[in-house]
Amino acid sequence: MDLCKKNYLETVNRDIYILRRLMHKASDHTGNLDDQLVIEISQFLDIKLNEHGDLDKSHRCKKEKEQVDSLTEITPLFTKSTLK
């Protein structure tokens, strides 16, 4: 993962942490989860969780592709001609 994506992922992680704390404080303050403020914070949290999932998914796909590419570069120890 390049530095830009890594920094963005760290920012998204921080945003998720902050939004979770805000949502808990708002729900504690209002006394219910149906309050409009809690719902709006929850919606922002959903957006950030989706961003995190997309970043993580793209990172895993890239990493898996790199692993497959590196496997194709491995030269076998034995070939058919050496086994005969």
Contact map, one row per residue, 1 for C-alpha under 8 A:
111011000000000000000000000000000000000000000000000000000010000000000000000000000000
111111000000000000000000000000000000000000000000000000000000000000000000000000000000
111111100000000000000000000000000000000000000000000000000000000000000000000000000000
011111110000000000000000000000000000000000000000000000000000000000000000000000000000
111111111000000000000000000000000000000000000000000000100000000000000000000000000000
111111111100000000000000000000000000000000000000000000000000000000000000000000000000
001111111110000000000000000000000000000000000000000000000000000000000000000000000000
000111111111000000000000000000000000000000000000000000000000000000000000000000000000
000011111111100000000000000000000000000000000000000100100000000000000000000000000000
000001111111110000000000000000000000000000000000000000000000000000000000000000000000
000000111111111000000000000000000000000000000000000000000000000000000000000000000000
000000011111111100000000000000000000000000000001001100000000000000000000000000000000
000000001111111110000000000000000000000000000000000100000000000000000000000000000000
000000000111111111000000000000000000000000000000000000000000000000000000000000000000
000000000011111111100000000000000000000000000001000000000000000000000000000000000000
000000000001111111110000000000000000000000001001100000000000000000000000000000000000
000000000000111111111000000000000000000000000000000000000000000000000000000000000000
000000000000011111111100000000000000000000000000000000000000000000000000000000000000
000000000000001111111110000000000000000011011000000000000000000000000000000000000000
000000000000000111111111000000000000000000001000000000000000000000000000000000000000
000000000000000011111111100000000000000000000000000000000000000000000000000000000000
000000000000000001111111110000000000000010000000000000000000000000000000000000000000
000000000000000000111111111000000000010011000000000000000000000000000000000000000000
000000000000000000011111111100000000000000000000000000000000000000000000000000000000
000000000000000000001111111110000000000000000000000000000000000000000000000000000000
000000000000000000000111111111000000110000000000000000000000000000000000000000000000
000000000000000000000011111111111010010000000000000000000000000000000000000000000000
000000000000000000000001111111110000000000000000000000000000000000000000000000000000
000000000000000000000000111111100000000000000000000000000000000000000000000000000000
000000000000000000000000011111111010000000000000000000000000000000000000000000000000
000000000000000000000000001111111000000000000000000000000000000000000000000000000000
000000000000000000000000001101111110000000000000000000000000000000000000000000000000
000000000000000000000000001001111110011000000000000000000000000000000000000000000000
000000000000000000000000000000011111011000000000000000000000000000000000000000000000
000000000000000000000000001001011111111000000000000000000000000000000000000000000000
000000000000000000000000000000000111111100000000000000000000000000000000000000000000
000000000000000000000000010000000011111110000000000000000000000000000000000000000000
000000000000000000000010011000001111111111000000000000000000000000000000000000000000
000000000000000000000000000000001111111111100000000000000000000000000000000000000000
000000000000000000000000000000000001111111110000000000000000000000000000000000000000
000000000000000000100110000000000000111111111000000000000000000000000000000000000000
000000000000000000100010000000000000011111111100000000000000000000000000000000000000
000000000000000000000000000000000000001111111110000000000000000000000000000000000000
000000000000000000100000000000000000000111111111000000000000000000000000000000000000
000000000000000100110000000000000000000011111111100000000000000000000000000000000000
000000000000000000000000000000000000000001111111110000000000000000000000000000000000
000000000000000000000000000000000000000000111111111000000000000000000000000000000000
000000000001001100000000000000000000000000011111111100000000000000000000000000000000
000000000000000100000000000000000000000000001111111110000000000000000000000000000000
000000000000000000000000000000000000000000000111111111000000000000000000000000000000
000000000001000000000000000000000000000000000011111111100000000000000000000000000000
000000001001100000000000000000000000000000000001111111110000000000000000000000000000
000000000000000000000000000000000000000000000000111111111000000000000000000000000000
000000000000000000000000000000000000000000000000011111111100000000000000000000000000
000010001000000000000000000000000000000000000000001111111110000000000000000000000000
000000000000000000000000000000000000000000000000000111111111000000000000000000000000
000000000000000000000000000000000000000000000000000011111111100000000000000000000000
000000000000000000000000000000000000000000000000000001111111110000000000000000000000
100000000000000000000000000000000000000000000000000000111111111000000000000000000000
000000000000000000000000000000000000000000000000000000011111111100000000000000000000
000000000000000000000000000000000000000000000000000000001111111110000000000000000000
000000000000000000000000000000000000000000000000000000000111111111000000000000000000
000000000000000000000000000000000000000000000000000000000011111111100000000000000000
000000000000000000000000000000000000000000000000000000000001111111110000000000000000
000000000000000000000000000000000000000000000000000000000000111111111000000000000000
000000000000000000000000000000000000000000000000000000000000011111111100000000000000
000000000000000000000000000000000000000000000000000000000000001111111110000000000000
000000000000000000000000000000000000000000000000000000000000000111111111000000000000
000000000000000000000000000000000000000000000000000000000000000011111111100000000000
000000000000000000000000000000000000000000000000000000000000000001111111110000000000
000000000000000000000000000000000000000000000000000000000000000000111111110000000000
000000000000000000000000000000000000000000000000000000000000000000011111111000000000
000000000000000000000000000000000000000000000000000000000000000000001111111000000000
000000000000000000000000000000000000000000000000000000000000000000000111111100000000
000000000000000000000000000000000000000000000000000000000000000000000001111110000000
000000000000000000000000000000000000000000000000000000000000000000000000011111100000
000000000000000000000000000000000000000000000000000000000000000000000000001111100000
000000000000000000000000000000000000000000000000000000000000000000000000000111110110
000000000000000000000000000000000000000000000000000000000000000000000000000111111110
000000000000000000000000000000000000000000000000000000000000000000000000000001111111
000000000000000000000000000000000000000000000000000000000000000000000000000000111111
000000000000000000000000000000000000000000000000000000000000000000000000000001111111
000000000000000000000000000000000000000000000000000000000000000000000000000001111111
000000000000000000000000000000000000000000000000000000000000000000000000000000011111
